Amino acid sequence: MNPDDALRWEGELTLTRHDADTGTTFVIRVDSIRHGRAAGGTRAAQYASLTDALADAARLAEAMTLKMAVSNLPMGGGKSVIALPAPRQDIDAATWKRILYLHAENIDRLNGAYWTGPDVNTNSADMDVLSNTTDFVFGRSVGRGGAGSSAVNTAVGVFEAMKATARFGGMGGFEGLTILVQGLGAVGAHLATMAAQAGARLLVADVDSERIAWAQEFGCTPIPPARVSTTPCDIFAPCAMGAVIDRAVARRLSASAVVGAANNILAEDEAGSVLRDREILYAPDFVTNAGGAFHLVGREVLGWDADVVADNTRAIGRTLTQVYEISVAEGIPTDAAARTLARRRTAAPTSLAG
């Protein structure tokens, strides 16, 4: 998103607040409530400017709207960004508690139009703290009545997307496929484990040496993070931060497909066109990583049980196949095809398993 677009954003509403005591700025952006209450995680990070924080929140909120629509979830999209004055690990417990309290106040002021859950640098314990002040929180710990971490179910959904991609792309099963997982956090680690158990050859990249050592214990081959775009593989799986594929990376990417868990994998729309021209299948992230929303929103907001969550997560592969079919039929990049499917689904009666 162009920085100027952050100020000309066409979403539903923006809430901002600055706390001088902690040096923290809060942004909540609600992209859409046309199909229900908005939902989206809380991301805590450092930003160069308020404009950058607004732009990031807008991108992420729009992606949540698309995720809800293409997944047939009866909700809209939103996102929270907490712009920190220092790296998260350098903020003391008392300051962090105040930051969370203020964030909960901000959420409560929206009177249920927006619900939040964990994202980058926030977790279930943080959601427990928020729930002391506001009811509009999901992703709480099991002990506080929540569904717990969504990492496993997110990974399951991405794994289903990989299977659908391998079938559609004529790669067959996982046996013998080379899969490169970038980022071995909670989701990436589970995804790598599942792919390895299915018979794939795993390449992994991460800046954390302990994570790399863990992956090597079950046969993964580490590669330098700087080489992820040029290392040959069948499926490239970005599972860390987003915006990893711009036009330049798309032109040199040495993979047959891109299927990851990171939000906003494409740094710019043109990158999707480059991937299509090079016949690299791109699985739009707001389709592939919907397992987290099924787990958290489904369980804590919509009242689903484990079976309904599992049914909808398995359906990610079918949804992605539809995206690929629209892309071929209409001659458009898969990201545009996924947006087309999202529009179609919001115009039709819901077909949720729940």
C-alpha positions as CSV (number, residue, x, y, z in Angstrom):
1,M,0.0,0.0,0.0
2,N,1.2,3.5,-1.0
3,P,1.7,5.6,2.2
4,D,-0.7,8.1,0.9
5,D,-3.4,5.4,0.6
6,A,-3.1,4.8,4.4
7,L,-4.8,8.2,4.9
8,R,-7.3,7.8,2.0
9,W,-8.3,4.3,3.2
10,E,-11.9,3.3,2.3
11,G,-12.6,1.0,5.3
12,E,-15.3,1.4,7.9
13,L,-13.4,3.2,10.7
14,T,-10.0,3.9,12.2
15,L,-9.3,4.4,15.9
16,T,-5.9,5.8,17.0
17,R,-4.6,6.7,20.4
18,H,-1.2,7.7,21.7
19,D,0.0,7.0,25.3
20,A,2.7,9.5,26.3
21,D,3.6,7.5,29.5
22,T,4.7,4.4,27.5
23,G,5.4,6.0,24.1
24,T,3.0,3.6,22.5
25,T,0.6,4.4,19.7
26,F,-2.5,2.2,19.1
27,V,-4.3,1.7,15.8
28,I,-7.5,-0.2,15.2
29,R,-8.8,-0.4,11.6
30,V,-12.2,-2.0,10.8
31,D,-12.3,-2.7,7.1
32,S,-15.8,-4.1,6.9
33,I,-18.8,-4.9,9.0
34,R,-21.2,-5.5,6.1
35,H,-21.4,-9.3,6.8
36,G,-21.1,-9.2,10.6
37,R,-18.8,-8.1,13.4
38,A,-15.2,-7.5,12.4
39,A,-12.5,-9.7,13.7
40,G,-8.7,-9.6,13.4
41,G,-5.6,-10.1,15.6
42,T,-3.5,-7.7,17.5
43,R,0.0,-7.2,16.2
44,A,2.7,-5.5,18.3
45,A,5.7,-4.2,16.5
46,Q,7.9,-1.1,15.9
47,Y,7.0,1.2,13.0
48,A,9.0,4.0,11.4
49,S,6.0,6.3,11.5
50,L,2.3,6.5,12.3
51,T,1.6,6.3,8.5
52,D,3.4,3.0,8.3
53,A,1.4,1.6,11.2
54,L,-1.9,2.8,9.6
55,A,-0.9,1.3,6.3
56,D,0.0,-2.1,7.9
57,A,-3.3,-2.2,9.8
58,A,-5.2,-1.4,6.6
59,R,-3.5,-4.1,4.7
60,L,-4.1,-6.7,7.4
61,A,-7.7,-5.6,8.0
62,E,-8.5,-5.9,4.3
63,A,-6.9,-9.4,4.3
64,M,-9.1,-10.4,7.2
65,T,-12.3,-9.2,5.3
66,L,-11.2,-11.4,2.4
67,K,-10.4,-14.3,4.6
68,M,-13.8,-14.2,6.3
69,A,-15.6,-13.9,3.0
70,V,-13.8,-16.6,1.1
71,S,-14.1,-18.9,4.1
72,N,-17.8,-18.3,4.4
73,L,-17.4,-16.9,8.0
74,P,-20.2,-14.6,8.9
75,M,-18.0,-11.8,10.0
76,G,-16.1,-8.8,8.7
77,G,-12.4,-7.9,8.9
78,G,-10.4,-5.7,11.1
79,K,-6.9,-5.5,12.7
80,S,-5.1,-3.9,15.6
81,V,-1.6,-2.6,15.5
82,I,0.3,-1.6,18.7
83,A,3.2,0.6,17.6
84,L,5.8,0.0,20.3
85,P,8.6,2.4,21.3
86,A,11.1,-0.5,21.7
87,P,11.4,-4.2,20.7
88,R,8.8,-6.3,22.4
89,Q,11.4,-8.3,24.4
90,D,12.8,-5.1,25.8
91,I,9.5,-3.9,27.3
92,D,9.1,-4.7,31.1
93,A,6.1,-6.5,32.5
94,A,4.5,-3.5,34.1
95,T,4.7,-1.4,31.0
96,W,3.3,-4.2,28.9
97,K,0.4,-4.7,31.3
98,R,-0.5,-1.0,30.9
99,I,-0.2,-1.2,27.1
100,L,-2.6,-4.2,27.1
101,Y,-5.0,-2.4,29.5
102,L,-5.2,0.7,27.2
103,H,-5.6,-1.6,24.1
104,A,-8.6,-3.3,25.9
105,E,-10.1,0.1,26.6
106,N,-9.8,1.0,22.9
107,I,-11.5,-2.3,21.8
108,D,-14.3,-1.8,24.3
109,R,-15.1,1.7,22.9
110,L,-16.1,0.0,19.7
111,N,-19.0,-1.8,21.5
112,G,-18.5,-5.2,19.8
113,A,-18.1,-4.0,16.3
114,Y,-14.5,-5.4,16.4
115,W,-13.2,-8.5,18.2
116,T,-9.5,-9.2,18.5
117,G,-7.2,-12.2,19.0
118,P,-3.5,-13.0,19.0
119,D,-1.1,-12.1,16.2
120,V,2.6,-11.2,15.9
121,N,4.1,-10.6,19.4
122,T,0.8,-11.3,21.2
123,N,-0.4,-14.6,22.6
124,S,-3.2,-16.3,24.6
125,A,-1.9,-14.9,27.9
126,D,-2.2,-11.4,26.5
127,M,-5.7,-12.2,25.4
128,D,-6.5,-13.3,29.0
129,V,-5.3,-9.9,30.2
130,L,-7.4,-8.0,27.6
131,S,-10.5,-10.1,28.7
132,N,-10.3,-8.6,32.2
133,T,-11.4,-5.3,30.6
134,T,-13.3,-6.2,27.4
135,D,-15.5,-9.1,26.3
136,F,-14.6,-8.7,22.7
137,V,-11.6,-11.1,22.7
138,F,-10.9,-14.5,21.3
139,G,-7.8,-16.7,21.5
140,R,-7.8,-16.8,25.3
141,S,-6.1,-19.7,27.1
142,V,-8.1,-22.9,27.8
143,G,-8.1,-22.1,31.5
144,R,-9.9,-18.8,30.8
145,G,-12.6,-20.5,28.6
146,G,-10.7,-19.9,25.3
147,A,-9.7,-22.2,22.5
148,G,-6.0,-21.8,23.1
149,S,-3.4,-21.4,20.4
150,S,-4.5,-21.6,16.8
151,A,-1.1,-22.6,15.5
152,V,-1.8,-26.2,15.0
153,N,-5.0,-25.7,13.1
154,T,-3.5,-22.9,11.0
155,A,-0.7,-25.4,10.0
156,V,-3.3,-28.1,9.2
157,G,-5.1,-25.6,6.9
158,V,-1.9,-24.7,5.1
159,F,-1.1,-28.4,4.8
160,E,-4.5,-29.0,3.2
161,A,-3.7,-26.1,0.8
162,M,-0.3,-27.7,-0.1
163,K,-2.1,-31.0,-0.9
164,A,-4.6,-29.3,-3.1
165,T,-1.8,-27.3,-4.8
166,A,0.3,-30.5,-5.4
167,R,-2.7,-32.2,-7.0
168,F,-3.7,-29.2,-9.2
169,G,-0.1,-28.6,-10.2
170,G,0.5,-32.2,-11.2
171,M,3.1,-32.8,-8.5
172,G,1.3,-35.9,-7.1
173,G,1.6,-36.7,-3.4
174,F,4.1,-35.4,-0.9
175,E,6.5,-38.3,-1.3
176,G,9.7,-36.9,-2.8
177,L,8.6,-33.3,-3.0
178,T,11.0,-30.6,-1.8
179,I,9.3,-28.1,0.5
180,L,11.1,-25.0,1.8
181,V,9.6,-23.6,5.0
182,Q,10.6,-20.0,5.8
183,G,10.1,-19.3,9.5
184,L,9.9,-22.1,12.1
185,G,7.6,-20.4,14.6
186,A,4.6,-22.1,16.0
187,V,2.9,-22.5,12.7
188,G,6.0,-23.1,10.5
189,A,7.3,-25.8,12.9
190,H,4.0,-27.7,12.9
191,L,3.8,-27.4,9.1
192,A,7.4,-28.7,8.6
193,T,6.6,-31.6,10.9
194,M,3.5,-32.6,9.0
195,A,5.2,-32.3,5.6
196,A,8.2,-34.4,6.7
197,Q,5.9,-37.1,8.1
198,A,4.1,-37.1,4.7
199,G,7.4,-38.0,3.0
200,A,8.5,-34.6,1.7
201,R,12.1,-33.4,1.8
202,L,12.3,-30.4,4.0
203,L,14.4,-27.3,3.6
204,V,14.1,-24.7,6.4
205,A,15.2,-21.1,6.9
206,D,15.1,-19.2,10.2
207,V,17.2,-16.6,11.9
208,D,16.9,-18.5,15.2
209,S,19.7,-21.0,15.6
210,E,17.8,-23.0,18.2
211,R,14.9,-23.5,15.8
212,I,17.2,-24.6,13.1
213,A,18.9,-27.1,15.4
214,W,15.5,-28.5,16.3
215,A,14.6,-29.0,12.7
216,Q,17.8,-30.7,11.9
217,E,17.0,-33.3,14.5
218,F,14.3,-34.8,12.3
219,G,16.2,-34.5,9.0
220,C,15.5,-31.0,7.8
221,T,18.2,-29.2,5.8
222,P,18.9,-25.6,6.8
223,I,19.6,-22.9,4.2
224,P,20.6,-19.3,4.8
225,P,17.6,-17.0,5.0
226,A,19.0,-14.8,2.2
227,R,18.8,-17.7,-0.2
228,V,15.1,-18.7,0.2
229,S,14.1,-17.1,-3.1
230,T,16.8,-18.7,-5.2
231,T,16.9,-22.2,-3.7
232,P,15.2,-24.7,-6.0
233,C,12.1,-26.4,-4.4
234,D,8.6,-27.6,-5.4
235,I,6.7,-25.6,-2.8
236,F,7.9,-22.4,-1.0
237,A,6.1,-21.9,2.3
238,P,6.6,-18.4,3.8
239,C,5.6,-18.7,7.5
240,A,7.2,-15.7,9.0
241,M,6.4,-12.0,8.3
242,G,4.6,-11.0,5.1
243,A,5.5,-9.0,2.1
244,V,8.3,-11.4,1.1
245,I,7.5,-11.6,-2.6
246,D,7.8,-8.4,-4.7
247,R,8.2,-8.3,-8.4
248,A,12.0,-8.8,-8.2
249,V,11.6,-11.8,-5.9
250,A,8.8,-13.2,-8.1
251,R,11.1,-13.0,-11.2
252,R,13.9,-15.0,-9.5
253,L,11.9,-17.4,-7.3
254,S,13.0,-21.0,-7.9
255,A,9.8,-22.8,-6.9
256,S,6.9,-24.4,-8.6
257,A,4.3,-23.1,-6.1
258,V,4.0,-20.8,-3.1
259,V,1.8,-21.9,-0.2
260,G,2.4,-20.3,3.2
261,A,0.9,-19.2,6.4
262,A,2.3,-15.6,6.5
263,N,-0.2,-12.8,6.1
264,N,0.1,-10.6,2.9
265,I,2.8,-12.7,1.3
266,L,2.8,-10.5,-1.8
267,A,4.4,-7.2,-1.3
268,E,2.6,-5.8,-4.4
269,D,-0.2,-6.9,-6.7
270,E,2.2,-7.0,-9.7
271,A,4.1,-9.8,-8.0
272,G,1.1,-12.1,-8.5
273,S,1.0,-11.4,-12.2
274,V,4.7,-12.2,-12.5
275,L,4.2,-15.5,-10.7
276,R,1.3,-16.4,-13.0
277,D,3.3,-15.5,-16.1
278,R,6.1,-17.8,-14.8
279,E,3.5,-20.6,-14.2
280,I,4.2,-20.6,-10.5
281,L,1.1,-21.5,-8.5
282,Y,0.4,-18.9,-5.8
283,A,-2.0,-19.9,-3.0
284,P,-3.4,-16.7,-1.6
285,D,-2.6,-16.5,2.1
286,F,-6.1,-15.3,3.1
287,V,-7.3,-18.7,1.8
288,T,-4.5,-20.9,3.1
289,N,-4.2,-19.6,6.7
290,A,-7.9,-19.5,7.5
291,G,-7.5,-22.5,9.9
292,G,-6.6,-20.1,12.6
293,A,-9.8,-18.2,12.2
294,F,-11.8,-21.4,12.2
295,H,-10.2,-22.4,15.4
296,L,-10.5,-19.1,17.3
297,V,-13.5,-17.3,15.8
298,G,-15.3,-20.6,15.2
299,R,-14.9,-21.9,18.7
300,E,-15.1,-18.7,20.8
301,V,-17.3,-16.4,18.8
302,L,-19.6,-18.7,16.8
303,G,-19.8,-21.6,19.2
304,W,-18.4,-24.4,17.0
305,D,-17.2,-27.7,18.4
306,A,-14.0,-29.4,17.3
307,D,-15.6,-31.4,14.6
308,V,-17.1,-28.4,12.8
309,V,-13.7,-26.6,13.1
310,A,-12.0,-29.7,11.5
311,D,-14.6,-30.0,8.7
312,N,-14.1,-26.3,7.7
313,T,-10.3,-26.5,7.9
314,R,-10.3,-29.6,5.6
315,A,-12.4,-27.6,3.2
316,I,-9.6,-25.1,2.6
317,G,-8.2,-27.4,0.0
318,R,-11.5,-27.4,-1.9
319,T,-11.7,-23.6,-1.7
320,L,-8.2,-23.3,-3.0
321,T,-8.9,-25.6,-5.9
322,Q,-11.9,-23.4,-6.8
323,V,-9.5,-20.4,-6.8
324,Y,-7.1,-22.1,-9.1
325,E,-10.0,-23.1,-11.5
326,I,-11.3,-19.5,-11.6
327,S,-7.7,-18.3,-12.3
328,V,-7.4,-20.6,-15.3
329,A,-10.9,-20.0,-16.6
330,E,-10.7,-16.2,-16.4
331,G,-7.0,-15.8,-17.2
332,I,-6.3,-13.8,-14.0
333,P,-3.8,-14.2,-11.2
334,T,-4.8,-16.4,-8.3
335,D,-5.0,-13.5,-5.9
336,A,-7.6,-11.8,-8.1
337,A,-9.3,-15.1,-8.5
338,A,-9.6,-15.5,-4.7
339,R,-11.1,-12.0,-4.4
340,T,-13.6,-13.0,-7.1
341,L,-14.6,-16.1,-5.1
342,A,-14.9,-14.0,-1.9
343,R,-17.3,-11.7,-3.7
344,R,-19.3,-14.6,-5.0
345,R,-19.6,-16.2,-1.6
346,T,-20.7,-13.0,0.2
347,A,-23.4,-12.6,-2.4
348,A,-24.7,-16.2,-1.8
349,P,-26.3,-17.8,1.2
350,T,-23.7,-19.2,3.7
351,S,-22.6,-22.8,3.3
352,L,-20.8,-23.2,6.6
353,A,-20.5,-26.7,8.0
354,G,-21.6,-25.1,11.3
